Amino acid sequence: MYSETEDLVRDLAENAEGVCRAYLPAGRREGSYWIV
């Protein structure tokens, strides 16, 4: 189970902007932050 969690965390980290765009579409990227 631990490796599944690690995989999920790694996938989210690699695609953080995509996750933000999907769940917070009104936001925008400003530097390394997602502003909503």
HULIN-V718590 format. One record per helix or strand of 2 or more residues. SS is the DSSP state (H for helix, E for strand). FROM is the first residue (numbers start at 1). LEN is the number of residues. Records with the same first field share a line. If there is no record, write none. Layout:
BEGIN
SS=FROM-LEN  FROM-LEN
END
This chain:
BEGIN
H=2-13  16-8
E=28-3  33-3
END
